[in-house]
Amino acid sequence: MKDPVAVVGRGGTLTAGLLRRLLPGPVVELTPCQAALYEGPCRAVVVENFDQPSGRTLSGCAAARWVLSRRAGVTVVGLDDPEGRRFAGAMPSQVYAYSDGRPQADLTAKDVRLRGERLEFVALAGGELTRVRVPAGEGPRLYDHLAALAGALALGVSLSDAAARLSD
């Protein structure tokens, strides 16, 4: 069996569900505390760090990311988050970065729009450009979709295949 992909966040997340559609093998969801105690290897660590920490400290997700990333082939981080930028700067060879518009990211979203019941954006990665159309759901969750896409791309799924699977 393949090592799992770990999604660090609150649990029961959209990102983890999307990754299960995009990747073969297990996807485990870990709270920051569970991630700090997790002992097994991971193919990748995808951290949902959409909440800003209070004060001048690392969030729980950021602290878990630092610990768990030592046992993973790649860590997926958002560059729109200050902690993600700090992590990417410290460990650039082990990071796959995503962003809503930052050109230095490995995966970048452009032209983000809500059209009726759909969230649409253009995804740019590795010289490939693909339009992504997904249900908006209860609220548009751009970063969940970007984190899942980035996790899949970091593990070798093509952008066009991942976008097609998300649209299904």
C-alpha positions in Angstrom: 0.0 0.0 0.0 1.2 3.5 -0.8 2.1 5.9 2.0 -0.8 8.3 2.7 -1.2 11.9 1.8 -1.7 13.9 5.0 -4.1 16.9 5.0 -3.5 18.9 8.1 -6.5 21.1 9.1 -9.6 21.0 11.1 -10.8 17.6 9.9 -13.7 16.7 7.6 -12.3 19.2 5.0 -13.2 19.8 1.4 -9.5 19.6 0.5 -9.2 16.0 1.7 -12.4 15.0 -0.1 -11.1 16.5 -3.3 -7.8 14.8 -3.0 -9.5 11.4 -2.6 -11.0 12.0 -6.0 -7.7 13.1 -7.5 -5.2 10.6 -6.1 -4.9 6.9 -5.8 -4.1 5.6 -2.3 -5.1 6.8 1.1 -5.6 10.4 2.2 -5.5 10.9 6.0 -6.9 14.0 7.8 -5.0 15.2 10.8 -5.6 18.0 13.2 -2.4 20.0 14.1 -2.1 18.0 17.3 -2.5 14.7 15.5 0.0 15.7 12.9 2.6 16.6 15.6 2.2 13.0 17.0 2.0 11.2 13.6 4.9 8.9 13.2 4.5 7.4 9.7 5.9 8.5 6.4 3.7 10.5 4.0 3.9 10.9 0.2 2.9 14.5 0.7 1.6 16.9 3.4 -1.1 19.4 2.4 -1.7 22.0 5.0 -4.9 24.0 5.2 -3.7 27.2 6.8 -6.6 29.4 6.0 -6.9 30.8 9.5 -4.5 33.5 10.7 -2.8 32.9 14.0 -3.4 35.3 16.8 -0.4 37.4 17.8 3.1 36.8 16.6 3.2 33.0 16.7 2.8 30.1 14.3 -0.6 28.7 13.9 -1.2 25.1 14.9 -1.2 24.1 11.3 2.1 25.8 10.6 3.8 24.2 13.6 2.4 20.7 12.5 3.6 21.4 8.9 7.2 21.9 10.1 7.1 18.7 12.1 5.3 16.5 9.6 7.2 17.8 6.5 10.3 16.0 7.7 8.6 12.7 6.9 7.1 13.7 3.6 8.4 13.8 0.0 6.8 17.2 -0.6 4.8 19.7 1.4 2.1 21.7 -0.3 1.8 25.3 0.9 -0.1 28.4 0.0 2.0 31.4 -0.8 -0.9 33.8 0.0 -0.3 32.9 3.6 2.7 34.5 5.4 3.6 31.2 7.1 3.4 29.4 3.7 5.8 32.0 2.2 8.2 31.5 5.2 8.1 27.7 4.8 8.7 27.9 1.1 11.6 30.2 1.6 13.2 27.9 4.1 12.7 24.6 2.2 12.2 25.5 -1.5 13.3 22.0 -2.8 10.6 20.2 -0.7 7.7 22.6 -1.4 5.0 22.7 -4.0 3.4 26.1 -3.8 0.0 27.4 -4.9 -1.5 30.9 -5.0 -4.3 33.1 -6.1 -2.2 35.2 -8.4 1.4 35.1 -7.2 3.5 34.2 -10.2 6.3 32.5 -8.2 3.9 29.7 -7.2 4.0 26.3 -8.9 0.2 26.5 -9.4 -1.4 29.9 -9.8 -5.1 30.8 -10.1 -6.1 33.6 -12.5 -9.4 35.1 -13.6 -11.3 33.8 -10.6 -15.1 34.2 -11.0 -18.4 33.1 -9.6 -20.8 32.3 -12.4 -24.1 31.3 -11.0 -23.6 28.1 -9.0 -20.0 27.6 -10.2 -16.6 28.7 -9.2 -14.3 29.2 -12.3 -10.7 30.0 -12.6 -7.8 29.5 -14.9 -5.1 27.3 -13.4 -1.4 27.8 -14.6 1.2 25.2 -13.7 4.3 23.9 -15.4 3.6 25.8 -18.6 0.1 24.4 -18.8 -3.1 26.5 -18.7 -6.5 24.9 -17.9 -9.9 26.4 -17.1 -11.3 24.8 -13.9 -15.0 24.8 -13.3 -16.3 23.4 -10.0 -19.5 23.7 -8.0 -19.5 26.8 -5.7 -21.2 24.8 -2.9 -22.4 26.6 0.2 -19.6 29.2 -0.3 -16.9 29.4 -2.9 -13.8 27.6 -1.6 -11.0 28.6 -3.9 -8.2 27.7 -1.6 -9.6 24.2 -0.9 -9.6 23.5 -4.7 -6.1 25.0 -5.2 -4.7 23.0 -2.3 -6.1 19.8 -3.7 -5.0 20.6 -7.2 -1.5 21.4 -6.0 -1.3 18.2 -4.0 -2.3 16.2 -7.0 0.2 18.0 -9.3 3.0 17.6 -6.8 2.4 13.9 -7.0 2.5 13.7 -10.8 -1.1 14.1 -11.9 -1.4 16.3 -14.9 -3.2 19.6 -14.6 -5.7 18.7 -17.3 -6.5 15.4 -15.7 -6.9 16.9 -12.2 -9.1 19.7 -13.5 -11.3 17.2 -15.4 -11.7 15.0 -12.3 -12.6 18.1 -10.2 -15.3 19.1 -12.7 -16.9 15.7 -12.7 
